Amino acid sequence: MGDFRVLYNQDSSNLFYVTKASLTPAHVDAMVDEVADGGGDTFLVNVNAQKVNYPSRVWENYWHDFRPDDRSYYGLADDMDVSGRRHLVSQMQILAQQCDYLERALGRCKARGLKAGVSVRMNDMHDVPWPKSHLFSQFYRDHPEFYLPDIPIRAWASRGLNYAYRDVRDYFLLLIREVIEDYDLDVLELDFLRFTAYFDRVNVAQHCETMTGFLKDVRKLIDGSGKSVELLCRIAATPAGARGLGFDVRGWQGVVDGVVIGMFLNTGWELPVDRYRELVGDEMGVYACSDYLAARWEGLPAEPLSTNGELLRGFAAGYDALGADGVEMFNFFCSREGADPVDPVFDILGEMREKKFRGLRRHLLTAGINHGESDLAVQVPVDVDAKHPRRFEMVLAVPEVDQNGVLVLIFDGEAKRDDLWVCVNDDYVGCAVDVVEGVKDVCQSYCAHFHLPNECVIPGRNRILIRNEGESVTVLGLEVRVR
C-alpha cells in the first residue's frame, strides 16, 4: 500500500497574525514542526498576497513604508479596527530583522524530512472594498488599465489583474523567477484558486493558449535553473469550470506535474478527480483540496474540518478510493483565529498519508456557498416529496468487514420513520431505522438514520436515491458514518 500525499498550505499571514509574542526564527521552526510531527508530506509556504512576507528584491513586502501609528497607512474604513493589521505587519518586520522567513521555513522543511514547497497566489484581491488598503501593491495601483472588467458573479476577483496583458504575466514571472533561483525548494505551487479570475469572458480558446504559454514560461525558468522542482497548479473544481477561466489541462502534459482541484472557500466532497485523471493521464498527479469548513450547510451550523479527525479521515478515504494521488489541506490553521482559538488535529495528517482509516470517519455531501464559475454544483438543500424522489452522489470508501456504515439524512420538515426510503447504487436498503429530533450539532432539523450494508458501497462515486412517501421535506444534508 503506497503512501497518499498530504500537502499542507500555510498562508502568508496566519503565523504573524496569531502569534502574540514577538516573532523569532523559533516560531517559524515550530510552524513547520507541527506538520512534520503530524505526518504531513509536503509543506507549501505561501509567500504573497499582493505583497510578500519575505525580503524580496523584486516585489514589495508587507512592511514596505510601514508607519505603525499612521492610520492612513492601512487605508481601511474608519469603522474597522486596524490593531490586527498593525500587529501583522509589525511581526513581519520584527522577523525580517532576524532572518529571511522563506529561507528559514524551507530549510526547516528539509531538516524535518518534508518536501519544501512555495505557493504563489496568482491574483490575490483581498481588501477590494477598501481601495486605499496597504495590501494593494504599487504595480496594481499604477496600472488600472490592466484591471479585469467588472463581472458581478466574480465579486472581489473581478477587480483583479488581466493576464491577457504580457506586462501582468511578466510581473508575476519576476516573483516566480526569484523564488526558483534564490531558494532551495522541491515544489512550486501556482495558486489560481485564491482568487479565481484571470481573463475576461470573451475568447476562452485564446485565454487557454495564453495561460498554457505562461506555464511553459514557468517550466523554462525551472529547467533553466538546473533544479528539480515539481510544478503544481491549484485550479477550479471541474475541468469545464477551469477551462472557462482559461485553464485547459489537456495541453499541460510535460509542463505541469500535477493539479490540485478544489472550491473557493468551501470543501468539495465530490470533486471530479476521476474526470481530471482521464484528461491528464497517469503522468500528472491529481489532488483534492479541502478548505477550513467541512461544509457550509444552509440552515445548519458550519463544521470545521481541521479540528475533526472523523471528517478528515472521511475526506481522505473517499478521495483515495476515487483515485486521487493525495489531498491538500488549505486554511487548515484557521481554527486558531478568532476569539476562541482551537488547535487543528495535526496527528490525523499521518493517518491520512498512510491510509489508516480504521477510526470513526464521516463522509459528507458538498453543501452551502457556491462560487459559480469555479465550484461544484451543490446538491442540497432540495425538496423531496412523494412525486419527486431525489438522487444524490457521494464519494465513499468501502467499509472494512468489521465496520458498520450508517447513512444519515438531515432534513427540515415532518416525516415518520417509514415515510423515508433509500436505495444505494441500485441496491434496495429500506426505510429509516429511526428519526431523531434535536441531535447534537443540528439546529431545528431532524436526522433519519439508515443501516448501510457494506456490500452496497462501491469505492468512489455512489448513487443514493431518497424516496419520501409522506409530506414534503427539505433535505439539508447527507452523510455516511463508518464506525
Stockholm file with secondary structure:
# STOCKHOLM 1.0

chainA/1-483         MGDFRVLYNQDSSNLFYVTKASLTPAHVDAMVDEVADGGGDTFLVNVNAQKVNYPSRVWENYWHDFRPDDRSYYGLADDMDVSGRRHLVSQMQILAQQCDYLERALGRCKARGLKAGVSVRMNDMHDVPWPKSHLFSQFYRDHPEFYLPDIPIRAWASRGLNYAYRDVRDYFLLLIREVIEDYDLDVLELDFLRFTAYFDRVNVAQHCETMTGFLKDVRKLIDGSGKSVELLCRIAATPAGARGLGFDVRGWQGVVDGVVIGMFLNTGWELPVDRYRELVGDEMGVYACSDYLAARWEGLPAEPLSTNGELLRGFAAGYDALGADGVEMFNFFCSREGADPVDPVFDILGEMREKKFRGLRRHLLTAGINHGESDLAVQVPVDVDAKHPRRFEMVLAVPEVDQNGVLVLIFDGEAKRDDLWVCVNDDYVGCAVDVVEGVKDVCQSYCAHFHLPNECVIPGRNRILIRNEGESVTVLGLEVRVR
#=GR chainA/1-483 SS CCCCEEEEEECSSHHHHHCCSCCCHHHHHHHHHHHHHHTCSEEEEECBSSSBSSCCSSSCBTTTTCCTTCHHHHCCCTTSCCHHHHHHHHHHHHHHTTCCHHHHHHHHHHHTTCEEEEEEESSCCTTTTCTTCTTSCHHHHHCGGGBCCCCGGGGGGGGSBCTTSHHHHHHHHHHHHHHHHHSCCSEEEEECSSSCCCSCSSCHHHHHHHHHHHHHHHHHHHHHHTCCCEEEEEECSSHHHHHHTTCCGGGCTTTCSEEEECCSSSCCSSCCHHHHHHHHCSSSEEEEECCSEEECCSSSCCEESTTCHHHHHHHHHHHHHHTCSEEEEESGGGGGSSSSCCCCCTTHHHHHHTTCCCSCEEEECCBSCCCTTTSCCCCBSEEEBTTBCEEEEEEECCCCTTCCEEEEEEEESCCCGGGEEEEETTEEEEECSEEEESCTTCCSCEEEEEEECGGGCCSEEEEEEEEECSSCEEEEEEEEEEC
#=GC SS_cons         CCCCEEEEEECSSHHHHHCCSCCCHHHHHHHHHHHHHHTCSEEEEECBSSSBSSCCSSSCBTTTTCCTTCHHHHCCCTTSCCHHHHHHHHHHHHHHTTCCHHHHHHHHHHHTTCEEEEEEESSCCTTTTCTTCTTSCHHHHHCGGGBCCCCGGGGGGGGSBCTTSHHHHHHHHHHHHHHHHHSCCSEEEEECSSSCCCSCSSCHHHHHHHHHHHHHHHHHHHHHHTCCCEEEEEECSSHHHHHHTTCCGGGCTTTCSEEEECCSSSCCSSCCHHHHHHHHCSSSEEEEECCSEEECCSSSCCEESTTCHHHHHHHHHHHHHHTCSEEEEESGGGGGSSSSCCCCCTTHHHHHHTTCCCSCEEEECCBSCCCTTTSCCCCBSEEEBTTBCEEEEEEECCCCTTCCEEEEEEEESCCCGGGEEEEETTEEEEECSEEEESCTTCCSCEEEEEEECGGGCCSEEEEEEEEECSSCEEEEEEEEEEC
//
